[in-house]
Amino acid sequence: MPGASTGLRERKKAETREALRAAAIRLFLEHGPSAVTVNDICDAARVSRRTFFNYFESKEAALFAWDQGLTDELAARLAARPSHEPPLTALRRAMDDTMPGFAVQTGWRARKELFAVYPELRTKILHAVFRLEERLTDTLTDRIGCPAGSLYPRLLAATTGSVFRVAFMTWAPETGIKGLQALIDEAFDHMAAGLARPAS
């Protein structure tokens, strides 16, 4: 049964990703980012360095909320949205559809604590968001039919990156993924309204 074997393989991949993520978070909290190595994380998760780099490009990348797998999923869902949808609406719906991938991730409270104690890690978040924006720019350029290098798809992609980053930094993990989704929806509402000042 090809479907069953594919499902099992994807589940094992998700479990390995989360084991690496959990090990990285725990070790960073216990020892500080500079003292932890990729080998330390691999030993804690009982996987090889090769396996680690199949999932993450660096030790810090294991902390991020939006990894390559979710980037690929968001780009694919955006490309599959109906062609008649306005670009911002398509981005918002694609984000909604991708959010369940966040629900399987763990250690949110610990990650927020890490970013508060070690603010230098926030610059790494920006790098991850920039990579997401580049992928979205390419997808939007194809979807809209703009010439390569056009401003508009880059602006849309940057808007989406900002929506996610600001919502995540505002989010209280105890509200769960639904709380994060509500903040993302609120941010998109503000964007759609032209960033008008909200009522008191």
Residue pairs with C-beta under 8 A, 6 or more apart in sequence:
13 55
14 104
16 45
16 47
16 51
16 55
17 55
17 67
17 69
18 104
18 105
18 106
19 45
19 46
19 47
20 41
20 42
20 45
20 47
20 52
20 55
20 56
20 62
21 62
21 63
21 105
21 106
21 107
22 45
22 106
22 107
23 41
23 44
23 45
23 62
24 36
24 41
24 59
24 62
24 63
25 62
25 63
25 107
25 110
25 111
25 114
26 44
26 110
27 36
27 40
27 41
27 44
28 36
28 63
28 114
28 118
29 110
29 113
29 114
32 118
33 59
33 60
33 114
33 118
33 120
33 121
36 59
37 59
38 49
38 52
38 53
38 58
38 59
39 49
41 52
41 59
41 62
42 48
42 49
42 51
42 52
45 52
55 62
55 67
56 62
56 67
58 124
60 121
60 124
61 67
61 124
61 128
63 111
63 114
63 121
63 124
64 124
64 125
64 128
65 102
65 105
65 111
65 168
66 128
66 129
66 132
66 164
67 128
69 101
70 98
70 101
70 102
71 131
71 132
71 135
72 135
73 98
73 101
74 94
74 95
74 98
74 132
74 135
74 136
75 135
75 136
75 138
75 139
77 93
77 94
77 97
77 98
78 90
78 91
78 94
78 136
78 139
78 140
78 143
79 139
79 142
79 143
81 90
81 93
81 94
81 143
82 90
83 143
85 93
87 140
87 143
87 144
87 153
87 156
88 156
88 159
88 188
88 191
88 192
90 143
91 136
91 140
91 156
91 159
91 160
92 185
92 188
95 160
95 163
95 164
95 184
95 188
96 181
99 177
99 180
99 181
99 184
100 177
102 177
102 180
103 177
108 173
109 173
109 174
111 173
112 171
112 173
114 121
115 121
115 122
115 125
115 169
125 165
126 165
129 161
129 164
129 165
130 161
132 157
132 160
132 161
132 164
133 154
133 157
133 158
133 160
133 161
134 157
136 153
136 156
136 157
136 160
136 161
137 153
137 154
137 156
137 157
140 146
140 152
140 153
140 156
140 157
141 147
141 148
141 150
141 153
144 152
144 153
146 152
146 153
159 191
163 184
163 187
163 188
163 191
164 184
166 187
167 180
167 183
167 184
167 186
167 187
168 180
170 183
171 179
171 180
171 183
172 179
173 179
175 182
190 196
190 198
